[in-house]
Amino acid sequence: MLLNFQKIIIIIFFKKMKALFIFHNDLRIQDNTTLNLLSEYSILPVFILDNRQIINNPYSSDYCLRFMQESLDDLNSNLRKSNSKLHVFKGLTHEIVANLIKKFKPQIVASNKDYSPFAIKRDKQIEKVCKQNEVEFISEHDRPLTPFYEIKTGSKTDYRKFTPYYNNAVKKINSKITNRRLKFTNIKSKNEKLNLDANVKHQRQKGGRKEGLKLLSKAAKMKNYKNTSNYLSKKTTMLSAHNKFGTISIREVYAKVKSNAALVQQLIWRDFYFNIMLNNDVILKNFRKPNPRIVWKNDKTQFKKWKEGKTGYPLVDAGMREMNKTGFMHNRARMIVASFLVKKLKIDWRKGEKYFAQNLIDYDISQNNGNWQWCAGTGVDSRDRTFNPNLQSKKYDADCEYIYTWIPELQDVPAKDIHNWPTKYKNYSVYYEPIL
């Protein structure tokens, strides 16, 4: 009799245990690290669009916002199946959390860790609010595939070169997928209408877990990725935006592609840049001093032509037009257009980084910054790299399939002339004269 009474007390106690979970870049229920820790709680699922991320943010991308809106809608649909909903708010995160603590009275507030300076500051503010209200705050690593925050050199310092980092990290992959039974709840609240997709007409990638799983299934079949990934007309996984917003977990991705070493290496590159940003605030400026021989010209007219895809360099223009129209650009093209801006036009890499941030659907601060500094030679790897766009097009777009797609005015120009446009442009009047 006493044993049954104790069971009843325990059941009543657990029924009263409530947790507030805040989604960030982890827009899924499945294999969600910190969310799984709340399996004994009644969980209020929340998303907060912090005003600081949208208002007066010069790095905001309409493509990114639309993808996020689609992913939030999909997450809400999945929560509806559990007789709950995604409670959406707009404002300063810590102020909204403070109000929800008073209204919902949770024992725990939880979220997954993120690594940008903004996210770190935001989470410290949430933690402070929780302490003031005597509520526990928990936050675990969910985004990385490896424990990058623990991976050090033999002398216990942070890695600055990818290859030795990779050789160590690949041995420490966290591949375990965990899905626990979760109990979600509701409160009476008026969901904010975010209206994040108003300014986008064309978008190649759609948000949401359902779309991410479709792409992941296709990625699992890319057996020849290592040999084809640099060719501009070949398909890539198109998973970058889903990895950024966490519609599928990085462990789910690894489970499908673990036999493909080239794809696994790309996932570890992602962790490498997380590590660089988390441990080096200066990375968002210049990790290393720029080459003193480089004098930034920052010509406004040339920068405008670069942005619009009107430089007269076919491969550069094709890449920029692809991004401007769809929010996506092939990774090889990203390196080529970045190198052209920095090394040829002598325009500060930070201007290019900002323009990418404003237009990419998969914009991630650590990845974007790391790749731009890699091209500029100001990052942790300071080797001087210059990509000749004419040689690159000849090698990676030999038939000009990619160039023809994004520069249709060149359709009737033979590929051999396109690869040699600086000397052949005078024979045609359908496209731009090279600006250099």
Secondary structure as a PSIPRED ss2 file (coil, helix, strand):
# PSIPRED VFORMAT (PSIPRED V4.0)

   1 M C   1.000  0.000  0.000
   2 L H   0.000  1.000  0.000
   3 L H   0.000  1.000  0.000
   4 N H   0.000  1.000  0.000
   5 F H   0.000  1.000  0.000
   6 Q H   0.000  1.000  0.000
   7 K H   0.000  1.000  0.000
   8 I H   0.000  1.000  0.000
   9 I H   0.000  1.000  0.000
  10 I H   0.000  1.000  0.000
  11 I H   0.000  1.000  0.000
  12 I H   0.000  1.000  0.000
  13 F H   0.000  1.000  0.000
  14 F H   0.000  1.000  0.000
  15 K H   0.000  1.000  0.000
  16 K H   0.000  1.000  0.000
  17 M C   1.000  0.000  0.000
  18 K E   0.000  0.000  1.000
  19 A E   0.000  0.000  1.000
  20 L E   0.000  0.000  1.000
  21 F E   0.000  0.000  1.000
  22 I E   0.000  0.000  1.000
  23 F E   0.000  0.000  1.000
  24 H C   1.000  0.000  0.000
  25 N C   1.000  0.000  0.000
  26 D C   1.000  0.000  0.000
  27 L C   1.000  0.000  0.000
  28 R C   1.000  0.000  0.000
  29 I C   1.000  0.000  0.000
  30 Q C   1.000  0.000  0.000
  31 D C   1.000  0.000  0.000
  32 N C   1.000  0.000  0.000
  33 T H   0.000  1.000  0.000
  34 T H   0.000  1.000  0.000
  35 L H   0.000  1.000  0.000
  36 N H   0.000  1.000  0.000
  37 L C   1.000  0.000  0.000
  38 L C   1.000  0.000  0.000
  39 S C   1.000  0.000  0.000
  40 E C   1.000  0.000  0.000
  41 Y C   1.000  0.000  0.000
  42 S E   0.000  0.000  1.000
  43 I E   0.000  0.000  1.000
  44 L E   0.000  0.000  1.000
  45 P E   0.000  0.000  1.000
  46 V E   0.000  0.000  1.000
  47 F E   0.000  0.000  1.000
  48 I E   0.000  0.000  1.000
  49 L E   0.000  0.000  1.000
  50 D E   0.000  0.000  1.000
  51 N H   0.000  1.000  0.000
  52 R H   0.000  1.000  0.000
  53 Q H   0.000  1.000  0.000
  54 I H   0.000  1.000  0.000
  55 I C   1.000  0.000  0.000
  56 N C   1.000  0.000  0.000
  57 N C   1.000  0.000  0.000
  58 P C   1.000  0.000  0.000
  59 Y C   1.000  0.000  0.000
  60 S C   1.000  0.000  0.000
  61 S C   1.000  0.000  0.000
  62 D H   0.000  1.000  0.000
  63 Y H   0.000  1.000  0.000
  64 C H   0.000  1.000  0.000
  65 L H   0.000  1.000  0.000
  66 R H   0.000  1.000  0.000
  67 F H   0.000  1.000  0.000
  68 M H   0.000  1.000  0.000
  69 Q H   0.000  1.000  0.000
  70 E H   0.000  1.000  0.000
  71 S H   0.000  1.000  0.000
  72 L H   0.000  1.000  0.000
  73 D H   0.000  1.000  0.000
  74 D H   0.000  1.000  0.000
  75 L H   0.000  1.000  0.000
  76 N H   0.000  1.000  0.000
  77 S H   0.000  1.000  0.000
  78 N H   0.000  1.000  0.000
  79 L H   0.000  1.000  0.000
  80 R H   0.000  1.000  0.000
  81 K C   1.000  0.000  0.000
  82 S C   1.000  0.000  0.000
  83 N C   1.000  0.000  0.000
  84 S C   1.000  0.000  0.000
  85 K C   1.000  0.000  0.000
  86 L C   1.000  0.000  0.000
  87 H E   0.000  0.000  1.000
  88 V E   0.000  0.000  1.000
  89 F E   0.000  0.000  1.000
  90 K E   0.000  0.000  1.000
  91 G E   0.000  0.000  1.000
  92 L C   1.000  0.000  0.000
  93 T H   0.000  1.000  0.000
  94 H H   0.000  1.000  0.000
  95 E H   0.000  1.000  0.000
  96 I H   0.000  1.000  0.000
  97 V H   0.000  1.000  0.000
  98 A H   0.000  1.000  0.000
  99 N H   0.000  1.000  0.000
 100 L H   0.000  1.000  0.000
 101 I H   0.000  1.000  0.000
 102 K H   0.000  1.000  0.000
 103 K H   0.000  1.000  0.000
 104 F H   0.000  1.000  0.000
 105 K C   1.000  0.000  0.000
 106 P C   1.000  0.000  0.000
 107 Q C   1.000  0.000  0.000
 108 I E   0.000  0.000  1.000
 109 V E   0.000  0.000  1.000
 110 A E   0.000  0.000  1.000
 111 S E   0.000  0.000  1.000
 112 N E   0.000  0.000  1.000
 113 K C   1.000  0.000  0.000
 114 D C   1.000  0.000  0.000
 115 Y C   1.000  0.000  0.000
 116 S C   1.000  0.000  0.000
 117 P H   0.000  1.000  0.000
 118 F H   0.000  1.000  0.000
 119 A H   0.000  1.000  0.000
 120 I H   0.000  1.000  0.000
 121 K H   0.000  1.000  0.000
 122 R H   0.000  1.000  0.000
 123 D H   0.000  1.000  0.000
 124 K H   0.000  1.000  0.000
 125 Q H   0.000  1.000  0.000
 126 I H   0.000  1.000  0.000
 127 E H   0.000  1.000  0.000
 128 K H   0.000  1.000  0.000
 129 V H   0.000  1.000  0.000
 130 C H   0.000  1.000  0.000
 131 K H   0.000  1.000  0.000
 132 Q H   0.000  1.000  0.000
 133 N C   1.000  0.000  0.000
 134 E C   1.000  0.000  0.000
 135 V C   1.000  0.000  0.000
 136 E E   0.000  0.000  1.000
 137 F E   0.000  0.000  1.000
 138 I E   0.000  0.000  1.000
 139 S E   0.000  0.000  1.000
 140 E E   0.000  0.000  1.000
 141 H C   1.000  0.000  0.000
 142 D C   1.000  0.000  0.000
 143 R C   1.000  0.000  0.000
 144 P C   1.000  0.000  0.000
 145 L C   1.000  0.000  0.000
 146 T C   1.000  0.000  0.000
 147 P C   1.000  0.000  0.000
 148 F H   0.000  1.000  0.000
 149 Y H   0.000  1.000  0.000
 150 E H   0.000  1.000  0.000
 151 I C   1.000  0.000  0.000
 152 K C   1.000  0.000  0.000
 153 T C   1.000  0.000  0.000
 154 G C   1.000  0.000  0.000
 155 S C   1.000  0.000  0.000
 156 K C   1.000  0.000  0.000
 157 T C   1.000  0.000  0.000
 158 D C   1.000  0.000  0.000
 159 Y C   1.000  0.000  0.000
 160 R C   1.000  0.000  0.000
 161 K C   1.000  0.000  0.000
 162 F H   0.000  1.000  0.000
 163 T H   0.000  1.000  0.000
 164 P H   0.000  1.000  0.000
 165 Y H   0.000  1.000  0.000
 166 Y H   0.000  1.000  0.000
 167 N H   0.000  1.000  0.000
 168 N H   0.000  1.000  0.000
 169 A H   0.000  1.000  0.000
 170 V H   0.000  1.000  0.000
 171 K H   0.000  1.000  0.000
 172 K H   0.000  1.000  0.000
 173 I C   1.000  0.000  0.000
 174 N C   1.000  0.000  0.000
 175 S C   1.000  0.000  0.000
 176 K C   1.000  0.000  0.000
 177 I C   1.000  0.000  0.000
 178 T C   1.000  0.000  0.000
 179 N C   1.000  0.000  0.000
 180 R C   1.000  0.000  0.000
 181 R C   1.000  0.000  0.000
 182 L C   1.000  0.000  0.000
 183 K E   0.000  0.000  1.000
 184 F E   0.000  0.000  1.000
 185 T C   1.000  0.000  0.000
 186 N C   1.000  0.000  0.000
 187 I C   1.000  0.000  0.000
 188 K C   1.000  0.000  0.000
 189 S C   1.000  0.000  0.000
 190 K C   1.000  0.000  0.000
 191 N C   1.000  0.000  0.000
 192 E C   1.000  0.000  0.000
 193 K C   1.000  0.000  0.000
 194 L C   1.000  0.000  0.000
 195 N C   1.000  0.000  0.000
 196 L C   1.000  0.000  0.000
 197 D C   1.000  0.000  0.000
 198 A C   1.000  0.000  0.000
 199 N C   1.000  0.000  0.000
 200 V C   1.000  0.000  0.000
 201 K C   1.000  0.000  0.000
 202 H C   1.000  0.000  0.000
 203 Q C   1.000  0.000  0.000
 204 R C   1.000  0.000  0.000
 205 Q C   1.000  0.000  0.000
 206 K C   1.000  0.000  0.000
 207 G C   1.000  0.000  0.000
 208 G C   1.000  0.000  0.000
 209 R H   0.000  1.000  0.000
 210 K H   0.000  1.000  0.000
 211 E H   0.000  1.000  0.000
 212 G H   0.000  1.000  0.000
 213 L H   0.000  1.000  0.000
 214 K H   0.000  1.000  0.000
 215 L H   0.000  1.000  0.000
 216 L H   0.000  1.000  0.000
 217 S H   0.000  1.000  0.000
 218 K H   0.000  1.000  0.000
 219 A H   0.000  1.000  0.000
 220 A C   1.000  0.000  0.000
 221 K C   1.000  0.000  0.000
 222 M C   1.000  0.000  0.000
 223 K C   1.000  0.000  0.000
 224 N C   1.000  0.000  0.000
 225 Y H   0.000  1.000  0.000
 226 K H   0.000  1.000  0.000
 227 N H   0.000  1.000  0.000
 228 T H   0.000  1.000  0.000
 229 S C   1.000  0.000  0.000
 230 N C   1.000  0.000  0.000
 231 Y C   1.000  0.000  0.000
 232 L C   1.000  0.000  0.000
 233 S C   1.000  0.000  0.000
 234 K C   1.000  0.000  0.000
 235 K C   1.000  0.000  0.000
 236 T C   1.000  0.000  0.000
 237 T C   1.000  0.000  0.000
 238 M C   1.000  0.000  0.000
 239 L C   1.000  0.000  0.000
 240 S H   0.000  1.000  0.000
 241 A H   0.000  1.000  0.000
 242 H H   0.000  1.000  0.000
 243 N H   0.000  1.000  0.000
 244 K H   0.000  1.000  0.000
 245 F H   0.000  1.000  0.000
 246 G C   1.000  0.000  0.000
 247 T C   1.000  0.000  0.000
 248 I C   1.000  0.000  0.000
 249 S C   1.000  0.000  0.000
 250 I H   0.000  1.000  0.000
 251 R H   0.000  1.000  0.000
 252 E H   0.000  1.000  0.000
 253 V H   0.000  1.000  0.000
 254 Y H   0.000  1.000  0.000
 255 A H   0.000  1.000  0.000
 256 K H   0.000  1.000  0.000
 257 V H   0.000  1.000  0.000
 258 K C   1.000  0.000  0.000
 259 S C   1.000  0.000  0.000
 260 N C   1.000  0.000  0.000
 261 A H   0.000  1.000  0.000
 262 A H   0.000  1.000  0.000
 263 L H   0.000  1.000  0.000
 264 V H   0.000  1.000  0.000
 265 Q H   0.000  1.000  0.000
 266 Q H   0.000  1.000  0.000
 267 L H   0.000  1.000  0.000
 268 I H   0.000  1.000  0.000
 269 W H   0.000  1.000  0.000
 270 R H   0.000  1.000  0.000
 271 D H   0.000  1.000  0.000
 272 F H   0.000  1.000  0.000
 273 Y H   0.000  1.000  0.000
 274 F H   0.000  1.000  0.000
 275 N H   0.000  1.000  0.000
 276 I H   0.000  1.000  0.000
 277 M H   0.000  1.000  0.000
 278 L H   0.000  1.000  0.000
 279 N H   0.000  1.000  0.000
 280 N C   1.000  0.000  0.000
 281 D H   0.000  1.000  0.000
 282 V H   0.000  1.000  0.000
 283 I H   0.000  1.000  0.000
 284 L H   0.000  1.000  0.000
 285 K C   1.000  0.000  0.000
 286 N C   1.000  0.000  0.000
 287 F C   1.000  0.000  0.000
 288 R C   1.000  0.000  0.000
 289 K C   1.000  0.000  0.000
 290 P C   1.000  0.000  0.000
 291 N C   1.000  0.000  0.000
 292 P C   1.000  0.000  0.000
 293 R C   1.000  0.000  0.000
 294 I C   1.000  0.000  0.000
 295 V C   1.000  0.000  0.000
 296 W C   1.000  0.000  0.000
 297 K C   1.000  0.000  0.000
 298 N C   1.000  0.000  0.000
 299 D C   1.000  0.000  0.000
 300 K H   0.000  1.000  0.000
 301 T H   0.000  1.000  0.000
 302 Q H   0.000  1.000  0.000
 303 F H   0.000  1.000  0.000
 304 K H   0.000  1.000  0.000
 305 K H   0.000  1.000  0.000
 306 W H   0.000  1.000  0.000
 307 K H   0.000  1.000  0.000
 308 E H   0.000  1.000  0.000
 309 G C   1.000  0.000  0.000
 310 K C   1.000  0.000  0.000
 311 T C   1.000  0.000  0.000
 312 G C   1.000  0.000  0.000
 313 Y C   1.000  0.000  0.000
 314 P H   0.000  1.000  0.000
 315 L H   0.000  1.000  0.000
 316 V H   0.000  1.000  0.000
 317 D H   0.000  1.000  0.000
 318 A H   0.000  1.000  0.000
 319 G H   0.000  1.000  0.000
 320 M H   0.000  1.000  0.000
 321 R H   0.000  1.000  0.000
 322 E H   0.000  1.000  0.000
 323 M H   0.000  1.000  0.000
 324 N H   0.000  1.000  0.000
 325 K H   0.000  1.000  0.000
 326 T H   0.000  1.000  0.000
 327 G C   1.000  0.000  0.000
 328 F C   1.000  0.000  0.000
 329 M C   1.000  0.000  0.000
 330 H C   1.000  0.000  0.000
 331 N H   0.000  1.000  0.000
 332 R H   0.000  1.000  0.000
 333 A H   0.000  1.000  0.000
 334 R H   0.000  1.000  0.000
 335 M H   0.000  1.000  0.000
 336 I H   0.000  1.000  0.000
 337 V H   0.000  1.000  0.000
 338 A H   0.000  1.000  0.000
 339 S H   0.000  1.000  0.000
 340 F H   0.000  1.000  0.000
 341 L H   0.000  1.000  0.000
 342 V H   0.000  1.000  0.000
 343 K H   0.000  1.000  0.000
 344 K H   0.000  1.000  0.000
 345 L C   1.000  0.000  0.000
 346 K C   1.000  0.000  0.000
 347 I C   1.000  0.000  0.000
 348 D C   1.000  0.000  0.000
 349 W H   0.000  1.000  0.000
 350 R H   0.000  1.000  0.000
 351 K H   0.000  1.000  0.000
 352 G H   0.000  1.000  0.000
 353 E H   0.000  1.000  0.000
 354 K H   0.000  1.000  0.000
 355 Y H   0.000  1.000  0.000
 356 F H   0.000  1.000  0.000
 357 A H   0.000  1.000  0.000
 358 Q H   0.000  1.000  0.000
 359 N H   0.000  1.000  0.000
 360 L C   1.000  0.000  0.000
 361 I C   1.000  0.000  0.000
 362 D C   1.000  0.000  0.000
 363 Y C   1.000  0.000  0.000
 364 D C   1.000  0.000  0.000
 365 I H   0.000  1.000  0.000
 366 S H   0.000  1.000  0.000
 367 Q H   0.000  1.000  0.000
 368 N H   0.000  1.000  0.000
 369 N H   0.000  1.000  0.000
 370 G H   0.000  1.000  0.000
 371 N H   0.000  1.000  0.000
 372 W H   0.000  1.000  0.000
 373 Q H   0.000  1.000  0.000
 374 W H   0.000  1.000  0.000
 375 C H   0.000  1.000  0.000
 376 A H   0.000  1.000  0.000
 377 G C   1.000  0.000  0.000
 378 T C   1.000  0.000  0.000
 379 G C   1.000  0.000  0.000
 380 V C   1.000  0.000  0.000
 381 D C   1.000  0.000  0.000
 382 S C   1.000  0.000  0.000
 383 R C   1.000  0.000  0.000
 384 D C   1.000  0.000  0.000
 385 R C   1.000  0.000  0.000
 386 T C   1.000  0.000  0.000
 387 F C   1.000  0.000  0.000
 388 N C   1.000  0.000  0.000
 389 P H   0.000  1.000  0.000
 390 N H   0.000  1.000  0.000
 391 L H   0.000  1.000  0.000
 392 Q H   0.000  1.000  0.000
 393 S H   0.000  1.000  0.000
 394 K H   0.000  1.000  0.000
 395 K H   0.000  1.000  0.000
 396 Y H   0.000  1.000  0.000
 397 D C   1.000  0.000  0.000
 398 A C   1.000  0.000  0.000
 399 D C   1.000  0.000  0.000
 400 C C   1.000  0.000  0.000
 401 E H   0.000  1.000  0.000
 402 Y H   0.000  1.000  0.000
 403 I H   0.000  1.000  0.000
 404 Y H   0.000  1.000  0.000
 405 T H   0.000  1.000  0.000
 406 W H   0.000  1.000  0.000
 407 I C   1.000  0.000  0.000
 408 P H   0.000  1.000  0.000
 409 E H   0.000  1.000  0.000
 410 L H   0.000  1.000  0.000
 411 Q C   1.000  0.000  0.000
 412 D C   1.000  0.000  0.000
 413 V C   1.000  0.000  0.000
 414 P C   1.000  0.000  0.000
 415 A H   0.000  1.000  0.000
 416 K H   0.000  1.000  0.000
 417 D H   0.000  1.000  0.000
 418 I H   0.000  1.000  0.000
 419 H C   1.000  0.000  0.000
 420 N C   1.000  0.000  0.000
 421 W H   0.000  1.000  0.000
 422 P H   0.000  1.000  0.000
 423 T H   0.000  1.000  0.000
 424 K H   0.000  1.000  0.000
 425 Y H   0.000  1.000  0.000
 426 K H   0.000  1.000  0.000
 427 N H   0.000  1.000  0.000
 428 Y C   1.000  0.000  0.000
 429 S C   1.000  0.000  0.000
 430 V C   1.000  0.000  0.000
 431 Y C   1.000  0.000  0.000
 432 Y C   1.000  0.000  0.000
 433 E C   1.000  0.000  0.000
 434 P C   1.000  0.000  0.000
 435 I C   1.000  0.000  0.000
 436 L C   1.000  0.000  0.000
